[in-house]
Amino acid sequence: MLSEFTRFEVRYHLKQLIFYVCLVIFFFLTFGAVTSDSVQIGGSIGNVHRNAPFVIMQFLMVMSVFAVFTTTAFVSNAALRDYDLSTDALFFS
């Protein structure tokens, strides 16, 4: 039963535009931060290399904050879908 819900949600979100927009934003932001000097997410200033543990931790920290906003977009989409399909009375009762 849980696998059916998961399969439905994965198929549903793969059809949505916001999934691909977020995927492209996350990819180019991290790719640019790792390969270019003009995009900085972590430290890597002076003698600190881009693959230093502290810089990697900062990358993960900043990207986690962006992931919270992305997760909010997906959850709000599911809540709006409940109203569109008229199942809100079932879930919120």
N, C-alpha and C positions, 0 to 999 in steps of 0.2 A: 504494500500500500504506500509506504513512504517512497519507494523507488518510482512509483507512478507519479506522485506529486513532484518529485525531483526532476523526472524526465519532462513533465509538462512545463515546469518553470524554466528549465534550460532551453527547451525548444521555443518557448514564448519569448524569452529575452534575447535569443539569437536572432529573432526576427525584428527586434526593435532597433531603431537608429541610435538611441542613446548608448547602447552597449558598444557599438563600433566607434562612436565619438569619444567615449571615455577610454577605450582601448588605444586609439591613436594619440590622444593627449598624454596618457601615461607613458606610452612608448617613446614619443618624441621628447618629452620632458626628461626622462631618465637617459635616453640616448644622447641628447644634447648636453646634459650635465656631465656625462662620462667622457664624451669625445671633444668637447669644445671648452675653451677658456672663458667664453662670454656668458655661458649659462652656468651658474653655480647654485647648487642646492646645499651641499655640505661645506666643509672647510676648504681643504686643499689649497691653502695659501702659503706661500713661501716654500719651506722644505717638506711640507706634509704632502704625501703622494695621494692620488685619488683612490688607491686601493688600501689605504690605511684603515684599521678597524674603526677608529673614531669617525672618519668621513663616511664609511659605509653605514654606521649606526645613524648618522645624521640624515643620510639619504632615506633610510627606512623610516625614520621618525617623520620627516616631512611628507613622504609619500603616504604614510599612514593617515595623516591629517586629511590629505586629498581623498583617500579611500573612504573616510567617514562621510564626506560629502557625496561621493558616488553611491555609497550604500544607502544614504538617505534618499537619493533620487530613485533608486530601484524600489525601496520600500514604499515610498509615496505612490509610485506607479501601481503597486499591488493594492494599496488601499483605495485608490481611485477606481481600479478595476472592479473591486467589490461593489462600489456604488453603481457602476455601469451595468453590471450583470444582475443587479437587484438582489445580491446575496448579503447585503450589509445587515439586514434585520436578523439573519441567521447567525452571523458572526458576532454582532454586538449586543445580542440579547442576553 
